[in-house]
Amino acid sequence: MKIYTDNINDHTIEELIPMVHEDRVKAAMKYRFEADRKRSLLAHALLNSAVKEKYPDILLPVMPVADKFGKPHLYITADTSEPVHVIDSSYIPDIPASADIFEHNGKSYTEVYFSVSHSGDYAVCALDDHPVGIDVEVIGKESRNIAERFFARDELEYITDTGSFYHIWTLKESFMKVVGLGMRLPMDSFSVTDYDSVSGCCGFSFNGAGIRTSDDSLNEIMGNMKPFMKEGTDELTIRGKCSKFADGYSLAVAAKEPWDGSVVPGLLHSSLSHCI
């Protein structure tokens, strides 16, 4: 896994626009405030940088496509590394979650696993060979009342101060990105487990709390969770790791096993040169 980070204050909007797909530029420019525009643009500039480093012959900029749950995917042709811009994503849910290469319309495609996040002055991007999720948050005021309202009961023991609250929060956010359900997955339906406050490493378990059994989406949620569950158990094949990152920030990543919690830093600042 590689993580790419950068500070929005080191770039101008005019500098970032050529590094990002025009559709993403249009979306970013709808934000009212310049800082929000820069965060969105920088996150996707980092994605382009990361993809270019791994696939030097790929054509930039790339544009991910969202599935019906809103999770972005990026597919490239397996033989030429030509980027695939999928307009009709209706077939995406039929792709086996464990498939490294799949066929569509007579061509072979492979998925590039990535995740982006941004908060405050920073944008981050993770790239891995397996499903991955990343989240970064500015550490604000302690919010134990939020944890007591939305977190699983067994997670409360890990929250001893403001920093630990945001570590658990970012771990949960990164988990929701890995499984591709986002906020459709109730935050008390799964738990951070075996959290080590020194290393920042943890596991996850799924209990299904808060999911309405009468809801038609139950089968869809369980369908998304199944590829990440050990057969015959409620144990998950996802590991997480968090750290303080920069002063006043919490950063967490989660990825499907096999992953030992190690992270290789991506290029910082100069990484954007790959997009030019």
Buried (B, 14 or more C-beta within 10 A) or exposed (E): BBBBBBBBEEBEBEBBBEBBBEEBBEBBEEBEEEBBBBBBBBBBBBBBBBBBBBBEEBEBBBBBBEBEBEBBBBBBBBEEBBBBEBEEEEEBBEBEBEEEEBEBEEEEBBBBBBBBBBBBBBBBBBBBBBBBBBBBBEBEEBBBEEBEEBBBEEBBEBBEEBBBBBBBBBBBBBBBBBBBBEEBBBBBBBBBBEBEEEEBBBBBBBEBEEBEEEEEEEEBBEEBBEBBBEEEEEBBBBBBBBBBBBEBBBBBBBBBEEBEBEBEEBBBEEBBEBBE
